[in-house]
Amino acid sequence: MLAIAAAVVFGIWLLLDLLDTNLGAPDLFNFPTMASIGFLLLSLYLAGIGSGPRGTGTGTGSGRRFYGRRPGRG
């Protein structure tokens, strides 16, 4: 989820850069600020924070799910 948020931040920054606008706040929407937010979200995602549901306690079972033919079964 945080990786998606980082992609959104980088996408918004890219659009603002391509359209050459600052939305009336040049000190808020500049490259260092948007890059810092994006890199912060990416580093939190890579650290394992906000990586999504773990699947524990939901009754879905454990282990891998194989759809179709299972590998290594001849």
Helices and strands as residue ranges (DSSP letters): H 2-18, H 31-46
